Amino acid sequence: MKLIARAVSGALKACRTKTMVTISMLCAVAVAATAQTVDGRNFGIDGFAALPGKAGTPHYLEGGTTGGAGGKVVYAKTFQQLKAYLQAESPYVVIVDHDMDTGIKCYVDALSTGHLCDKQDGSEGVATTYGERVMIASNKTLVGVADPQTGEAPLFSRISFVMQCSSNVIIRNCRFTMAGVPILKSGENKIVAFRDGAQKEVGDPDCISIQADENSAKTDWGGHIWVDHCNFFNGDADNKDRYDGLLDCKNNVQWMTFSYNHFYHHDKACLFGKGDSDVFDDCRTISMHHNFFDDIAGSRLPLQRGGYLHYFNNYMTGSEDGWDVRTKAVGYVQACYFKDSKAPIRSDREGSLNIDKTEGYDVVYENCRRLMEGYENIDGTKVDKSLSVNHTDWTPAQTDADYKVNNLDKTADVPAIVQKYAGAGKIEVWQAHADAIPAEDVNEYAAAIKDDPTEPTYDENGDRITSVPTGIAEAAVSEPVQTRYFTPGGVQLAAPVKGVNVKTVAYADGHVVTSKVLVR
């Protein structure tokens, strides 16, 4: 993991040579804890991801989750640049403003099944692209910039984002799908990439997978992850195992928040704990709030084994089996609204649940079939069967007294609030003006390729990249450029530093965000 070493290394790299004055000012703005608000709502980080964790444990991170703050802000024009930056050891804030896939065409029997054809010359099957995975290293932020014309955030297709023993990662305002990902004709459903002239299985078809079993699930760890305002979906599938999870967490990963996300058009959505043996002391401390679970035909919203989960202000509609609090799992539910779903929440299979029954903040069911004991549908529709509740008194404050949430809405308001704000493109987390996005930097891309990556990067033909031509050296830039530091309170202009070309960046809450948050 080398989290402390990486953070120190990143700070040293960020404050080097003649950029000292400008970067020092940048660092000062980056750590300022100003709220990102719209309509009076605070959309900054909260829940478990905002906490530092328990002192004296590997998970402890002073200041909580900050992602790539303190590192360079870079623009990923190509998928190869995206992969290099996210897999490098140094901290980065990575900006993407357009859709991405691998760009390597292949042919499958049908998109719903994805079996690769014997012939890859286009004479049979339908076209798609080979898949890939990105092994995200610690201290990274990935921010999607929505198209100002369409309001659509960047879509990452057939690319699995994996955090293996990684810590301090932020992902915001992106869309993820594995629809059409190719698989082999035999064996398990694994992503097939094209590397070094050959088809290669590279892992499960998860959109995002968070895990900690690189060497041993008993000793490895990861965490401090915030996934916010993202979309997760897949297309039609031949069977429920065609795709894997939309957002899965396995092994000893802690201090995470998943907020304002939209999960839809899928079967098995979120798995927290891969089996009954995947249970550790205090494992998987997670907050899930203001998420929209929409048309999940199967289950796992999430399926929780072990760990602690604060589940509040989530809205579920048109789904089957929802949050399943299973083996040694502990949960706390507040102000969630369930509609037109089969079994939205249950704790009758070896898990335990605390329910906030405060007036206005209790669970609400509408036209659901299997409810927890003591509940009825507000519309009077018939209940198939009541589910017993295994009670606990746990609340997040028992895990950390400093635990806080930014917005706890009343249950009756949840459907409207979640549909308005949940998902990519609903708020602007990065200023979409052209001068607010860093330019492509071939020098930095070359440096990232060599920066102790978690995995090699492959070019547009699937060949491993070992070196990248460099561009104009920084010292050759003669014209000074003013650097703007945007905060919600206004704009500050830093004094220009001669000979240094620094890009426009935006900060708030210690993360790169926007100076002006808009609701679309």
C-alpha positions in Angstrom: 0.0 0.0 0.0 2.7 2.5 1.0 0.0 5.1 1.6 2.1 7.3 3.8 5.1 7.1 1.5 3.0 7.9 -1.5 1.4 10.9 0.2 4.8 12.2 1.2 6.3 11.5 -2.2 3.3 13.3 -3.9 3.7 16.3 -1.6 7.4 16.6 -2.4 6.8 16.3 -6.1 4.1 19.0 -5.9 6.3 21.5 -4.2 9.5 21.2 -6.3 11.8 23.7 -8.1 10.6 26.9 -9.5 6.9 26.1 -9.2 7.2 26.4 -5.4 5.3 29.7 -5.1 2.4 28.8 -7.2 2.0 25.2 -5.9 2.3 26.4 -2.3 -0.7 28.6 -2.9 -2.5 25.7 -4.6 -1.9 23.5 -1.6 -3.3 26.1 0.7 -6.5 26.3 -1.3 -6.8 22.6 -1.6 -7.0 22.0 2.1 -9.6 24.7 2.7 -12.8 23.0 3.9 -15.4 25.0 2.0 -18.7 23.4 1.3 -20.0 22.7 -2.1 -23.6 23.8 -2.0 -26.6 24.2 -4.3 -30.2 25.0 -3.3 -28.9 25.2 0.3 -27.7 21.5 0.2 -24.2 20.6 1.0 -22.8 18.1 -1.6 -19.4 17.8 0.0 -18.0 14.6 1.3 -19.7 13.1 4.5 -20.3 9.8 6.1 -17.6 7.3 6.8 -15.3 8.4 3.9 -15.0 11.9 5.6 -13.5 10.4 8.7 -9.8 9.6 9.3 -10.5 6.2 10.8 -9.1 4.7 13.9 -5.7 5.9 15.0 -3.1 3.1 15.2 -4.7 1.0 12.5 -3.5 0.8 8.8 -6.7 2.4 7.8 -6.0 5.7 9.6 -5.8 8.7 7.2 -5.5 12.1 8.7 -8.1 14.4 7.3 -10.2 11.6 5.8 -10.6 11.0 2.1 -9.0 13.7 -0.1 -8.2 11.7 -3.3 -5.5 13.2 -5.5 -5.5 16.6 -3.7 -2.0 18.0 -3.5 -1.1 16.2 -6.8 -1.1 17.5 -10.3 -4.4 18.2 -12.1 -4.2 16.4 -15.5 -6.5 16.0 -18.5 -6.9 12.5 -19.9 -7.5 12.9 -23.7 -7.1 9.2 -24.4 -7.9 6.0 -22.6 -4.2 5.3 -22.4 -3.6 8.5 -20.6 -6.5 7.8 -18.2 -5.0 4.4 -17.4 -1.5 5.7 -16.9 -2.5 8.5 -14.5 -4.8 6.4 -12.4 -2.3 3.6 -12.1 0.8 5.8 -11.3 2.2 6.0 -7.8 2.0 9.8 -7.6 -1.2 11.6 -6.6 -3.3 12.9 -9.5 -6.6 14.7 -10.1 -7.7 13.3 -13.5 -10.2 15.2 -15.6 -12.2 13.6 -18.4 -14.8 15.4 -20.6 -15.8 12.7 -23.2 -16.8 9.1 -23.5 -14.1 6.4 -23.5 -13.7 2.7 -24.4 -10.5 0.9 -25.5 -11.1 1.7 -29.2 -10.0 -1.8 -30.2 -12.8 -3.3 -32.3 -13.8 -7.0 -31.9 -16.8 -9.1 -32.9 -19.2 -11.1 -30.7 -22.1 -13.4 -31.4 -24.5 -10.9 -29.8 -24.2 -8.0 -27.3 -26.5 -9.8 -24.9 -24.2 -12.9 -24.7 -20.8 -11.4 -25.7 -19.1 -14.6 -26.9 -16.1 -13.7 -29.2 -16.5 -15.0 -32.7 -13.9 -17.4 -34.2 -13.3 -14.9 -37.0 -12.4 -11.4 -36.1 -12.5 -9.9 -39.6 -16.0 -8.6 -39.5 -17.5 -11.4 -41.6 -19.6 -12.7 -38.6 -21.1 -11.4 -35.4 -21.7 -7.8 -34.3 -19.1 -5.2 -33.5 -18.1 -4.1 -30.0 -14.7 -3.3 -28.4 -12.4 -5.3 -26.3 -12.6 -4.6 -22.6 -9.9 -3.6 -20.2 -9.4 -2.9 -16.5 -7.8 0.1 -14.7 -6.0 -0.8 -11.5 -6.4 2.5 -9.6 -3.6 3.3 -7.2 -3.9 5.3 -4.0 -4.4 9.0 -3.8 -6.4 9.6 -7.0 -9.4 11.7 -8.0 -11.3 11.0 -11.2 -13.8 13.8 -12.2 -16.1 13.7 -15.2 -17.0 17.0 -16.9 -20.5 16.9 -18.4 -21.0 18.1 -22.0 -22.4 21.6 -21.7 -24.7 21.0 -24.6 -26.2 17.6 -23.6 -25.6 17.6 -19.9 -24.3 14.0 -20.3 -21.2 13.0 -18.2 -18.4 10.9 -19.6 -19.4 7.2 -20.2 -16.7 4.5 -19.6 -17.7 1.5 -21.6 -16.4 -2.1 -21.1 -13.7 -0.8 -18.7 -13.6 -2.2 -15.2 -12.1 0.1 -12.5 -10.5 -1.9 -9.8 -9.1 -0.7 -6.4 -6.9 -3.5 -5.1 -5.5 -2.6 -1.7 -5.9 1.1 -2.7 -6.7 3.9 -0.3 -7.8 7.5 -0.7 -9.7 7.5 -4.0 -12.5 9.8 -5.2 -14.7 9.2 -8.3 -17.4 11.7 -9.2 -19.7 12.6 -12.1 -19.0 9.6 -14.3 -21.1 6.9 -16.1 -20.1 3.2 -16.1 -21.3 0.3 -18.1 -20.0 -3.2 -19.2 -22.7 -3.5 -21.9 -21.3 -5.5 -24.8 -18.1 -6.5 -23.1 -16.6 -9.6 -24.9 -16.1 -12.9 -23.1 -14.7 -16.2 -24.2 -17.0 -19.1 -25.3 -16.0 -21.3 -22.4 -15.4 -20.8 -18.7 -16.5 -18.0 -16.5 -17.7 -14.6 -17.7 -14.4 -12.7 -17.6 -13.5 -9.5 -19.4 -11.4 -10.1 -22.5 -8.8 -7.5 -23.4 -6.5 -7.4 -26.4 -2.9 -7.2 -25.1 0.3 -7.8 -27.0 -1.4 -9.4 -30.0 -3.5 -11.8 -28.0 -6.9 -12.1 -26.3 -6.5 -12.1 -22.5 -8.9 -12.5 -19.6 -8.3 -9.7 -17.2 -11.0 -10.1 -14.4 -14.6 -10.0 -13.5 -17.0 -7.7 -15.5 -17.6 -5.3 -12.5 -18.0 -1.6 -13.2 -16.2 -0.8 -10.0 -14.5 -3.4 -7.7 -13.0 -2.5 -4.4 -11.1 -5.3 -2.7 -8.0 -6.1 -0.6 -6.7 -9.6 -1.3 -3.6 -9.0 -3.4 -1.5 -11.1 -1.1 -3.9 -12.3 1.6 -7.4 -11.3 2.4 -6.5 -11.9 6.1 -3.8 -9.2 6.2 -4.4 -6.8 3.2 -6.6 -3.7 3.5 -7.9 -0.7 1.6 -10.4 2.0 1.9 -11.1 5.8 2.3 -13.1 5.9 -1.0 -15.9 8.2 -2.1 -18.0 7.4 -5.2 -20.4 10.2 -5.8 -22.9 11.3 -8.5 -22.2 8.4 -10.9 -24.4 6.2 -13.1 -24.1 2.4 -13.2 -26.0 0.3 -15.7 -25.7 -2.5 -18.2 -27.7 -3.5 -21.3 -29.9 -6.5 -21.9 -28.3 -9.8 -20.9 -28.8 -13.3 -21.9 -28.7 -14.4 -18.3 -28.1 -12.9 -14.8 -24.4 -13.9 -14.8 -23.6 -12.1 -18.0 -22.3 -9.1 -16.0 -21.0 -8.9 -12.5 -21.5 -6.2 -10.0 -22.1 -2.5 -10.6 -20.2 -1.5 -7.4 -18.7 -4.4 -5.3 -16.7 -4.3 -2.1 -14.8 -7.3 -0.8 -12.3 -8.1 2.0 -11.1 -5.6 4.6 -12.0 -2.2 3.1 -13.2 0.5 5.3 -14.3 4.2 5.6 -16.2 4.6 2.4 -19.2 6.6 1.2 -21.4 6.0 -1.9 -23.7 9.0 -2.4 -26.1 10.3 -5.0 -25.5 7.5 -7.5 -28.0 6.0 -10.0 -28.0 2.2 -10.3 -30.3 0.8 -13.1 -30.9 -1.8 -15.8 -29.0 -4.6 -14.3 -29.4 -7.8 -12.3 -27.0 -8.3 -9.4 -26.0 -4.8 -8.4 -23.8 -4.4 -5.3 -22.0 -7.2 -3.3 -20.4 -6.3 0.0 -18.5 -9.4 1.1 -17.9 -12.2 -1.4 -18.9 -15.0 0.9 -19.7 -16.0 4.5 -16.0 -16.3 5.2 -15.4 -12.7 4.0 -16.1 -11.3 7.4 -13.5 -9.3 9.4 -13.6 -7.4 12.7 -15.1 -3.9 11.9 -14.8 -4.6 8.2 -16.4 -2.6 5.5 -17.6 0.6 7.2 -19.8 2.1 4.5 -22.3 4.9 4.2 -24.8 4.8 1.3 -27.1 7.7 0.9 -29.3 9.5 -1.6 -28.8 6.7 -4.1 -31.4 5.8 -6.8 -32.0 2.1 -7.3 -34.1 1.8 -10.4 -35.3 -1.3 -12.3 -32.8 -3.7 -10.8 -34.4 -7.0 -12.0 -32.4 -9.2 -9.6 -30.9 -8.4 -6.2 -28.0 -7.0 -4.1 -28.9 -3.4 -3.3 -26.6 -4.3 -1.6 -26.1 -7.9 -0.4 -24.2 -7.2 2.8 -22.0 -9.8 4.6 -20.2 -8.5 7.7 -19.3 -4.9 8.4 -21.4 -1.9 9.2 -23.6 0.0 6.7 -25.4 3.3 7.3 -28.2 3.3 4.7 -30.2 6.5 4.5 -32.3 8.6 2.2 -32.1 6.0 -0.6 -34.9 5.5 -3.1 -35.7 2.1 -4.6 -38.3 1.5 -7.3 -39.2 -1.2 -9.8 -36.7 -3.7 -8.3 -36.7 -7.2 -6.8 -34.6 -8.2 -3.8 -33.0 -5.1 -2.2 -30.7 -4.6 0.8 -30.1 -8.1 2.3 -28.4 -7.8 5.7 -26.8 -11.2 6.0 -24.1 -13.1 7.9 -22.8 -11.0 10.8 -23.7 -7.8 9.0 -24.9 -4.8 10.9 -27.0 -2.0 9.5 -28.8 1.3 10.4 -31.6 2.5 8.1 -33.0 6.0 8.1 -35.7 7.6 5.9 -35.6 5.3 2.9 -38.5 5.1 0.4 -39.3 1.8 -1.4 -41.8 1.6 -4.2 -43.0 -1.2 -6.6 -40.3 -3.6 -5.3 -40.4 -7.2 -4.1 -38.4 -7.4 -0.8 -36.6 -4.0 -0.4 -35.0 -4.7 2.9 -34.5 -7.7 5.1 -32.4 -8.8 8.2 -33.8 -12.2 8.8 -30.7 -14.1 7.5 -28.1 -13.8 10.3 -27.7 -10.0 10.0 -29.0 -7.3 12.4 -30.7 -4.0 11.8 -31.4 -0.8 13.6 -34.4 1.2 12.2 -34.8 4.9 12.9 -38.5 5.2 13.9 -38.5 8.9 14.5 -41.6 10.5 13.1 -41.0 11.5 9.5 -37.8 9.5 9.2 -39.1 5.9 9.3 -39.1 3.5 6.3 -41.9 4.0 3.8 -43.3 1.2 1.5 -45.5 1.8 -1.5 -46.8 -1.2 -3.5 -44.1 -3.5 -2.2 -44.7 -7.3 -1.6 -42.5 -8.4 1.3 -42.1 -5.9 4.1 -40.4 -6.0 7.5 -42.7 -7.0 10.3 -44.9 -4.2 11.7 -45.1 -2.3 8.4 -47.8 -1.8 5.7 -47.9 -0.2 2.3 -49.0 3.4 2.5 -51.3 2.8 -0.5 -53.0 -0.2 1.1 -51.7 -2.8 -1.4 -51.5 -6.4 -0.1 -48.4 -7.7 1.5 -47.3 -11.2 0.5 -45.3 -11.9 3.7 -43.7 -10.1 6.6 -40.0 -10.5 7.3 -38.8 -10.7 10.8 -36.2 -8.2 12.0 -33.1 -9.0 14.0 -32.6 -5.9 16.1 -29.4 -4.1 17.0 -28.9 -0.7 18.6 -25.8 0.2 16.4 -25.5 3.7 15.0 -22.5 5.2 13.1 -21.7 7.4 16.2 -20.8 4.2 18.1 -18.1 3.5 15.5 -16.8 7.2 15.4 -18.2 10.0 17.6 -17.3 12.5 14.9 -19.6 10.9 12.3 -21.8 13.4 10.5 -24.1 13.6 7.5 -24.7 16.8 5.4 -28.4 16.3 4.7 -30.9 14.0 6.3 -34.2 14.4 4.5 -37.6 13.3 5.6 -38.8 10.1 4.0 -41.7 11.6 2.2 -39.3 14.0 0.4 -36.8 11.3 -0.7 -38.3 10.3 -4.1 -38.3 13.9 -5.4 -34.9 14.8 -4.0 -33.2 11.6 -5.1 -34.6 11.8 -8.7 -33.5 15.5 -8.9 -30.0 15.1 -7.7 -28.8 11.5 -8.0 -26.7 10.5 -10.9 -24.0 11.9 -13.2 -24.6 15.3 -14.7 -27.1 16.4 -12.1 -24.7 18.9 -10.5 -21.6 20.4 -12.0 -18.5 19.2 -10.1 -16.0 20.7 -12.4 -16.2 24.0 -14.3 -17.0 23.1 -17.9 -15.4 26.2 -19.4 -12.6 25.5 -21.8 -10.0 27.5 -19.8 -10.8 25.5 -16.6 -9.7 22.1 -18.1 -6.0 21.4 -18.2 -4.4 20.9 -21.6 -3.1 17.5 -22.7 0.4 17.2 -21.2 2.6 14.6 -23.0 5.5 15.2 -20.6 3.3 14.3 -17.6 1.9 11.3 -19.4 5.4 10.1 -20.1 6.2 10.5 -16.4 3.1 8.6 -15.3 3.9 5.6 -17.6 7.1 5.1 -15.6 5.9 6.0 -12.1 5.8 2.6 -10.5 2.4 1.7 -12.0 0.1 -0.9 -10.6 -0.2 -2.4 -14.1 1.3 -1.7 -17.6 -0.5 0.6 -20.0 -1.3 -0.6 -23.5 -1.6 1.5 -26.6 -4.5 1.8 -29.1 -3.3 -1.4 -30.8 -3.1 -3.3 -27.5 0.7 -3.3 -27.4 2.5 -2.6 -24.1 3.8 1.0 -23.8 7.4 1.2 -22.4 8.2 4.8 -23.3 6.4 7.9 -24.5 7.9 10.7 -26.6 8.2 13.9 -24.5 7.0 17.4 -25.6 8.3 20.9 -24.9 10.2 21.1 -21.6 8.6 23.2 -18.9 11.6 25.5 -18.8 11.2 26.4 -22.4 7.8 28.1 -21.8 8.5 31.8 -21.7 5.2 33.5 -21.2 3.9 33.6 -17.7 0.3 32.4 -17.2 -2.0 33.5 -14.4 -3.4 30.7 -12.3 -6.9 30.9 -11.0 -8.0 29.2 -7.8 -11.8 29.0 -7.8 -13.7 28.8 -4.5 -17.5 29.0 -4.0 -16.8 32.3 -2.3 -15.3 33.9 -5.4 -12.2 34.0 -7.6 -8.7 34.6 -6.4 -5.9 35.3 -8.9 -2.5 34.0 -7.9 0.5 36.1 -8.9 2.0 34.7 -12.1 5.3 32.9 -11.9 7.6 33.7 -14.8 8.6 30.7 -17.0 5.9 28.4 -15.6 2.8 27.5 -17.5 0.2 26.4 -14.9 -3.3 25.4 -15.8 -6.5 26.7 -14.4 -7.9 24.6 -11.5 -10.8 24.7 -9.2 -10.9 23.6 -5.5 -13.5 23.2 -2.7 -13.8 20.7 0.2 -10.2 19.8 -0.4 -11.0 18.3 -3.8 -11.2 19.6 -7.3 -14.7 20.8 -7.8 -16.4 23.8 -9.3 -16.7 27.5 -8.6 -20.3 27.4 -9.7 -22.6 24.5 -9.0 -25.6 24.2 -11.2 -28.6 21.9 -11.2 -29.4 20.7 -14.6 
